[in-house]
């Protein structure tokens, strides 16, 4: 039976029918896996934002031009650079990880909530804070998911 309120037990079914914890060891390994996936989520978000950042763009003139109204078909047929495709792939992967983390939290298990939040916090500390804060450069505010 699925819990609809927060609980702190070790008996947990997470995301799939086969992911069942029935002992302290399996529960601890599940929490460790969730922590690592949350940490990896922040790494992937940092990688995607760095890859997309204007400083890595080769043409600054293109970003200064005002937007031109174009029909939908011409937008769909414009040049698809490898960088744009890689950025879209990173966005898709990161979104999938973020939604799986959200669904994990929806198990209403307190340990799962703590592991995901702690993993996101530690990952944010390592990958998304630091040198950028000291030089007063503007932050990239591209928040694709509620858990980033």
RAFEN-V253244 format. One record per pair of residues at least 6 apart in sequence whose ideal C-beta (glycine too) atoms are under 8 Angstrom apart, sorted by the first residue. I is the first residue (numbers start at 1). J is the second residue. D is the distance in Angstrom with one decimal. If there is no record, write none. Layout:
i-><I | I>
j-><J | J>
d-><D | D>
This chain:
i-><2 | 3 | 3 | 3 | 4 | 5 | 6 | 6 | 6 | 6 | 7 | 7 | 7 | 8 | 8 | 8 | 9 | 10 | 10 | 10 | 10 | 10 | 10 | 11 | 11 | 12 | 12 | 12 | 12 | 12 | 12 | 12 | 13 | 13 | 13 | 13 | 14 | 14 | 14 | 14 | 14 | 14 | 14 | 15 | 15 | 15 | 19 | 20 | 21 | 21 | 27 | 30 | 31 | 31 | 31 | 31 | 32 | 34 | 34 | 34 | 34 | 34 | 34 | 35 | 35 | 35 | 35 | 35 | 36 | 37 | 37 | 37 | 37 | 38 | 38 | 38 | 38 | 38 | 38 | 38 | 38 | 39 | 39 | 39 | 39 | 39 | 40 | 40 | 41 | 41 | 41 | 41 | 41 | 41 | 41 | 41 | 41 | 42 | 42 | 42 | 42 | 42 | 42 | 42 | 42 | 43 | 43 | 43 | 44 | 44 | 44 | 44 | 45 | 45 | 45 | 45 | 45 | 46 | 46 | 47 | 48 | 48 | 48 | 48 | 49 | 49 | 50 | 51 | 51 | 51 | 51 | 52 | 52 | 52 | 53 | 54 | 54 | 57 | 91 | 94 | 94 | 94 | 95 | 95 | 98 | 98 | 98 | 98 | 98 | 99 | 101 | 101 | 101 | 102 | 102 | 102 | 104 | 104 | 105 | 105 | 105 | 116 | 120 | 120 | 132>
j-><107 | 107 | 108 | 109 | 108 | 108 | 108 | 109 | 110 | 113 | 108 | 109 | 110 | 109 | 110 | 111 | 109 | 21 | 22 | 23 | 24 | 27 | 111 | 21 | 22 | 20 | 21 | 27 | 30 | 107 | 109 | 112 | 19 | 20 | 21 | 107 | 20 | 21 | 30 | 104 | 107 | 109 | 112 | 100 | 103 | 104 | 30 | 26 | 27 | 30 | 111 | 112 | 111 | 112 | 114 | 115 | 115 | 101 | 104 | 112 | 115 | 116 | 119 | 115 | 116 | 118 | 119 | 122 | 119 | 97 | 100 | 101 | 119 | 101 | 115 | 116 | 117 | 118 | 119 | 120 | 123 | 119 | 120 | 122 | 123 | 126 | 97 | 123 | 94 | 97 | 98 | 101 | 119 | 120 | 123 | 147 | 148 | 119 | 120 | 123 | 124 | 126 | 127 | 128 | 148 | 123 | 126 | 127 | 90 | 93 | 94 | 97 | 94 | 127 | 128 | 144 | 148 | 127 | 128 | 90 | 87 | 90 | 91 | 94 | 140 | 142 | 56 | 83 | 86 | 87 | 90 | 87 | 140 | 142 | 140 | 60 | 63 | 63 | 144 | 144 | 145 | 148 | 144 | 145 | 144 | 145 | 146 | 147 | 148 | 145 | 116 | 120 | 147 | 145 | 146 | 147 | 112 | 116 | 112 | 113 | 116 | 147 | 147 | 148 | 139>
d-><8.0 | 7.3 | 4.5 | 7.5 | 6.7 | 6.3 | 5.3 | 7.7 | 5.6 | 7.5 | 6.3 | 6.3 | 6.7 | 7.3 | 4.4 | 6.7 | 7.3 | 5.9 | 7.8 | 7.1 | 5.9 | 4.1 | 7.9 | 6.7 | 6.5 | 7.2 | 4.5 | 6.5 | 6.8 | 6.3 | 5.3 | 7.1 | 6.6 | 5.1 | 8.0 | 7.5 | 7.9 | 7.4 | 6.2 | 6.0 | 5.7 | 8.0 | 7.0 | 6.7 | 6.1 | 6.3 | 7.4 | 7.7 | 4.2 | 5.3 | 6.9 | 7.7 | 5.3 | 7.0 | 7.8 | 4.2 | 7.6 | 7.4 | 6.0 | 6.1 | 4.3 | 5.4 | 6.5 | 4.7 | 7.6 | 6.1 | 4.0 | 7.8 | 6.8 | 6.5 | 7.6 | 6.6 | 7.0 | 6.0 | 7.2 | 4.9 | 7.8 | 7.5 | 2.7 | 4.7 | 6.2 | 4.6 | 7.7 | 5.9 | 4.1 | 7.8 | 7.2 | 7.3 | 6.7 | 4.9 | 6.2 | 6.4 | 7.6 | 6.7 | 6.5 | 7.4 | 7.4 | 7.9 | 6.1 | 2.8 | 5.2 | 7.4 | 5.0 | 6.2 | 7.5 | 6.2 | 8.0 | 5.3 | 6.5 | 6.5 | 4.7 | 6.7 | 5.7 | 7.6 | 7.1 | 7.7 | 5.2 | 4.0 | 5.3 | 6.5 | 6.5 | 4.0 | 6.1 | 5.8 | 5.1 | 6.0 | 7.0 | 7.3 | 6.7 | 5.7 | 6.6 | 5.2 | 7.8 | 7.0 | 6.1 | 7.4 | 6.1 | 6.5 | 6.3 | 6.7 | 7.3 | 7.9 | 6.1 | 6.1 | 7.5 | 3.8 | 7.6 | 5.2 | 6.6 | 7.4 | 5.4 | 7.9 | 5.7 | 7.9 | 7.0 | 6.0 | 5.5 | 6.2 | 6.2 | 5.5 | 5.6 | 7.7 | 6.3 | 7.9 | 7.1>
